[in-house]
């Protein structure tokens, strides 16, 4: 069971890092408050936040 938690943790970490990178570097047209909001959502919700960003916030 601990291997599954390690894999899930790695997936969560990669998704949060991807959202932070995409918000800061690739999505330059986004307002600063929205950037901060997406980063907070990604940190709190992990993979679900990344999925929401992909479908709702990515332009």
C-alpha positions, 0 to 999 in steps of 0.5 A: 500500500505504501508504494501506491501512496508514493506513486500518488504523491509523485503524481500530485507533486508533478501536477502541482509543479506543472500548474505553477510552471504553466501559470507563471511562464506560459499563461502570460495573459492571465491577471496576477490575482487569477495566477495566485488563485490557480496556484493556491487551488493547485496546492490545495486540491492537487490533481483535481486542481490541475485538471480544473486548470487544464479545462477551465484556466488554460488559454 
